[in-house]
Amino acid sequence: MTLLQRVARIVNLAVLPIVSSPRLNRMSAGRMTVVRYTGRRSGRAVALPVAYRAEHERLIIDVALPDKKAWWRNFTGSGAPLTVMLDGVERSGHAVAVRDGGQVRIEVDLSPSETPGHRG
């Protein structure tokens, strides 16, 4: 584990309760959320605070320093399911990692009718 990964782990542990709390999260409402997903290789449940921007029924999560981080790789290829907390409500979605040169973003589709595997 690199120094950056160790620092990120400590920061995430400190920020996670703030972002998870509806009362405390008011300061960052509309900018921070918690994503929950199952690790593709580890099978472990992961909760990670992230900054996002909303575009209708889509969220965009920009990954800073993507080559130094591994979590976003869970959403490569056809992507994977996750949940996000928005306005105190947990929403399911399907996330796909998009690499554009040296930048990576996670595109999260929250539309149930368009989420792969959804039957409705």
C-alpha positions in Angstrom: 0.0 0.0 0.0 1.4 3.4 -1.0 1.6 6.4 1.2 -1.2 8.0 -0.9 -3.4 5.0 -0.3 -2.8 5.0 3.4 -3.6 8.7 3.7 -6.7 8.2 1.6 -7.9 5.4 3.8 -7.5 7.6 6.9 -9.3 10.6 5.3 -12.1 8.3 4.0 -12.6 6.9 7.5 -12.8 10.4 8.9 -15.1 11.8 6.2 -17.4 8.7 5.8 -19.5 9.4 9.0 -19.9 13.1 8.0 -21.1 12.3 4.5 -23.3 9.4 5.8 -25.1 11.6 8.4 -28.1 13.5 6.9 -27.6 16.2 9.5 -23.9 16.7 9.0 -24.0 16.2 5.2 -26.1 19.4 4.8 -22.8 21.3 4.4 -21.9 19.3 1.3 -25.4 18.4 0.0 -25.3 18.0 -3.7 -21.6 17.6 -3.8 -20.6 14.6 -1.7 -22.2 11.2 -1.3 -21.3 7.7 -0.2 -21.1 5.0 -2.8 -21.5 1.4 -1.8 -20.4 -1.5 -4.0 -19.0 -5.0 -3.8 -15.3 -5.4 -4.8 -15.0 -7.3 -8.0 -12.0 -9.4 -6.9 -12.3 -9.3 -3.1 -16.1 -9.7 -2.8 -16.0 -7.3 0.1 -18.6 -4.6 0.7 -17.0 -1.2 0.2 -18.3 2.3 1.3 -16.5 5.2 -0.1 -17.2 9.0 0.2 -16.9 10.7 -3.2 -17.5 14.1 -4.7 -20.0 14.0 -7.6 -22.0 16.2 -9.9 -25.6 15.4 -11.0 -26.9 15.4 -14.5 -30.6 14.4 -14.5 -30.7 10.7 -13.6 -26.9 10.4 -13.9 -24.1 11.1 -11.5 -20.5 11.9 -12.6 -17.7 11.0 -10.2 -14.3 12.4 -11.3 -11.5 10.2 -10.1 -8.5 12.3 -9.0 -5.1 10.7 -9.6 -6.6 7.5 -11.2 -3.3 5.8 -11.8 -2.6 5.9 -8.0 -6.0 4.4 -7.1 -7.6 1.1 -7.7 -11.3 1.4 -6.5 -12.6 2.7 -9.8 -11.4 -0.4 -11.7 -14.4 -2.2 -10.2 -16.4 -0.4 -12.8 -14.4 -1.0 -16.0 -15.8 -2.9 -18.9 -19.6 -3.2 -18.7 -19.5 -1.7 -15.2 -21.1 -2.9 -12.0 -24.0 -2.1 -9.7 -23.7 0.3 -6.7 -25.8 2.4 -4.4 -25.5 6.1 -3.6 -27.1 8.1 -0.8 -28.9 11.1 -2.3 -31.0 13.5 -0.1 -31.2 10.9 2.6 -32.4 8.1 0.2 -30.3 5.2 -0.9 -30.6 4.8 -4.7 -29.4 1.9 -6.8 -27.5 2.5 -10.0 -25.2 1.1 -12.6 -21.7 2.6 -12.8 -19.2 2.5 -15.7 -15.6 3.8 -15.6 -14.7 6.0 -18.6 -11.1 6.7 -19.3 -10.3 9.7 -21.4 -6.5 10.0 -21.7 -5.1 10.4 -18.2 -8.5 11.3 -16.7 -11.1 8.8 -15.4 -14.7 9.4 -14.5 -17.4 7.1 -13.2 -20.8 7.5 -14.9 -23.6 6.3 -12.7 -27.0 5.7 -14.3 -29.8 6.0 -11.7 -32.7 5.3 -14.2 -34.2 2.0 -13.1 -35.7 1.4 -16.6 -32.3 1.7 -18.2 -30.1 0.0 -15.6 -28.7 -3.2 -17.1 -30.3 -6.3 -15.7 -33.4 -4.4 -14.5 -36.7 -6.0 -15.3 -39.6 -3.6 -15.2 
